[in-house]
């Protein structure tokens, strides 16, 4: 119960500045464009049994949960983490805060993106508009506050699980360089991520507009997760043909939604090793040092 109360307080209580792991920073100080008519408190549903994910919904003021590494361990790399949940909720711990804690432990500044949900009941949001805008704003925000957070503005990536993978793909294929004349300093920053990580993404490869400027990409899924394991090989070929540095992993089994749990009682190797493959890749593309 204490852990659940602590998680709820970290998720629901925004702070002006990030001072401790999990502090919440709103992406728009005066509320998100397109959410002016929306209200209501975020809903946090704790899992019915140990190991299941905690669900977060009713997000109308998108924000970042900030997990900075110890200064002596910081690599300068940053990762936005977009949890999945079918655009109906966010699996906020197994595909969000757990991942952020692991990233910060290896020296990567992590930012869990609480984005607006386009498919929860009564939602007025559209995937291609609102969560996409939230991801763009998150990238710009991290660059605007790079000095404060100890981040290299040329090493800002985005990582998405399932539906969050769709958000990550949108951010990585539809971006702009920012507006130099904007009165808001955040909007002056580029929205292009420097790398993207897609974990069992909820995408259709044929809808992804790949170019030679698409960021370096890491993709991973289980073979018995039919949609993602079919989509990411096709996307890999498109990226390869465009000359984009790409790495692809398809494990024999593991299903969908395995995320990251600590500790994890499940025996399948994918649950225990996928993050290590990501760490190797980040080192390989120059975003973070390798394992020691």
N, C-alpha and C positions, 0 to 999 in steps of 0.2 A: 504493500500500500504506500509506503514512504516513497519508493521509486516512482510509482505512478503519479503521486502528488508533485514530486520534483519535476518530472517530465512535463506535466501539465503547466506548472508555473513557468518553465522555460519557454514553452511553446506559446503561451497566451499573454505573457506580460512583456510588451515591447519596451526597449530601452533606447535612450537617445544615443548612447555610445556602447560599443561592445567592450565589456571589461572582464567578462568571465565566459567560459565555454557555454555556448547555447544562447547567449544574449540575442535578442531579436532587433533587427534594424529594418524599419519600413522602407520600401523602395521609393515611395512618394510621400514626402512629409505631410502633404495636405490631402492624401487619399489618391487612389489610382484612377486615372481617366477611364471613364466607362463604368465606374462603380459608384458614382455619386448617389444613385437612388437605392443602393443596397445597404442593408444594415443587418445586425444580428451577430451574436457571439460565435466564435469558432467552436466546433464540436469535436471533442476528443473521446474516442471509444477505445477503451483498453481491451486487450485480447482476452478471449474466454479461457484460453489455456496457455501455459508457458511456451514460448517460442513463436507464437503467432504474432502478427504485426499489430501495432497500434494505428488506428485510423483517425485522420484529421480531415475535417470538412468545413464547409461554410467559411471559405476564405474570400474576403472582399477587400482586404487591405494587404496585398502581397508584401512579403518581407523575406529577409535572409536571417537564418540562424547561423551565427558566426562562431567558428571553431579555429582559433589561431594556434599554431604550434609554438612550443617554447622558443624564445628568441635564439638560443644557442643551437637549435635544431632546424630552424626555418630555412627552407631552400629557395624561397622566393616564388615558388610555384603556387598557383591558386586553382581550386576546383569548385565550380558550382555543382551541387548535387540535386537533381530533380527526381523526387520519388515517383513511383508509379501508383496505380489505383484506378485505372480505367477512366480517368478524368471525372470520377465520382467521389473519390477521397484520395488522400495521400497515405501511403504506408510509411509513416513518418519516421519510424525507428529502424526497421529492417532495411529500408531503402533510402534512409536519410541520415538520422543522427548517428546510428552505429557506423555508417560508412564515413561520416565526417570525423568521428572520433579516431577511426583508424587512419584516415588521411593525415590528420594533425599529428598523430603519433610518429609518422614517417617524415614529417617536416613540411607537409603541404597544407597551406591555409585552405580550409574547407568552409563552404557556405551552402547550407541547405535552403533550397528555394521553395517557399510556400507560395505556389502559384494558384491562380483562380481556376475553378473547376467547371468545365463546360458541359459535363453530362450528369451532374447531380440533379436531383429533382428540383424543378423550378428555376434552373440556372438560365440567366440571360446571356451567358458568355459563349464565345465561339473559339475553338481551338486555334484557328489561324490568326485570331486577333488578340485575345486577352492573355492566355498563358504565354503566347509568343512574345507579346509586349513585355510581360513580366520578366522573361528570360533576357530579352534585350536590355531592359533596364538594369537587371542584375549585373550583367557584364559591364555596362557603363559605370555603374556605381562602384564596383570593385576597382576599376581603373581610376576613377575620380578620387578614391580614398586609398590608393595603393601605398602611398608613403606612410599613412597612419597605420595600415594593417601589415606593413612589411612585405608587400607583394611586388613582384616584378610585373609591370603592366604588359609586358610582352610574353607572359606565361600564364594567361588566364584561360582556363578550359571549362568545358561544361560536360557533365555526365548525367545520363538519363536512364532510368529503369522503366521498362514497359511503356506506359503512357508518357512517362517522363522522357523516354527516348525519342518519342515523337516531338516533344517540346525542344529537346536538344538538337534534333535534325533541323527543325525550323530555324533555330537560332544560328546554326552552322551553315545554312544555305541561303538565308535571306537576311542580309545585314547591311549596314551602311557605315560610313566613316565618321559619323557624327556631324553636328552642325556647328561650325566654328563661331557663328554669330549668335548662338542660343544664349539667352539670359541665364538659363539653368546650367551651371558648369558640368553637371552630370551628362547632359545631352550633347555636350561638345565632344564626348569620348566615342571612340569606335565601338561598335557592337559586335565586331567579328571575334569569335573565340579563337584562341591560338591552337586548340586541339579539342577533339570531342571523343567521348567514351559512351558507347551504346551497349547496355547490358539488357539482353532479351527485349529489344525495342519493339514497340507496337507500331510498325511502319509497313508500307508497301514500297518496295525498292523502285518500282517504275514511277512513283510520284516524287522521288527525290531528285532535285535539280542539281546534279553534280557538275562542278567545273574544276579547272586546274587550281583554282584558289580556295576550294573547299579545304578546311583545316585537316591536318593529320588525324587519323581515325583509328580507334581501337574498338573492336566489336566482339561480343561473346554471348553464347546461348547454349542451351542443351538440345541435343538432337530430337529428344522426345517432347520438345516445345515447338509444335509444327509451324506456327506462323513466323516467329522470329528466326528459326533455323532454316527456313526457306528464304526469307527476305534478306538476311545479311550476306549470304554468299553472292547473291545477285548484286547487292550494293557494293560488295568488295570488288567485283569485276568492273563495275562502273567507275569506282574510285581508281582502281589500277589503270584502267584505260585513260583516265584523265591525268595520270601522273601524280596522284595523291598518295603519300606514304600511309599505308594501311596494314593493320594486323588483325587477323581473324582467328577466333577459337570456337570450335563447336565440340562440346563434351558429349560423350556417349549418352549420358542420362543426367537427370537433375530437375527436369520439368520447368515450370514457370514460377517466377516469384521467389526464388531461393534467397535472394538478398544476402545480408550479412547479419549473423546472429552471434552473440558472444556471451556465454559459451554456446557452441552449437552441438547438440547431441546427435545430429543426423550423420549417418556413416558415409554418404556419397562424397567422393573426392572433390567434386566441383565446389562444394560448400566450403572446403578448407583451403583451396588453392587458387581460386579465380582472382582474388585480390593480389596475390603474389605475381601472377602473370601481368596484371595491370601495372604493378610497381616496376617490373622489368621493362615493360614497354615505355613507361614514362621516362626511365633512365635512357633507353635507347634513342628516343627522340629529343633528348636534351631538356626535358621539362623538370626532372627531379633526379637526384643521385640514386644509384642502385642500392640493393640490399648490402649490408655489411656483415 
